[in-house]
Amino acid sequence: MKVSVLASGSEGNSTYLETKNHKILIDLGMNVKYIKEKLQELDILPEQIDLILITHVHKDHIGALDKFIKKYQLDVQYVIVSE
């Protein structure tokens, strides 16, 4: 398992989690460009993400969610833990 914090703070939160079977983003609070660059530093393409987990629906956790999904035309599952 691989875990990398991409951003943590009041401006945005995002964490990358990789298991044997999945490439997961937990929250997308930063902008799309920032998340793409951080994933590329890990040699991950945004198109490889197959699950997005949203912990709650505050802007610093979902700020880039819609644009990220549209830009990379991902077929992902949304899981919201709490609102």
GIPE-V916095 format. One record per helix or strand. SS is the DSSP state (H for helix, E for strand). FROM is the first residue (numbers start at 1). TO is the last residue. Records with the same first field share a line. If there is no record, write none. Layout:
SS->FROM-TO  FROM-TO
This chain:
E->2-7  14-18  23-26  51-54  77-80
H->32-41  46-48  59-62  65-72
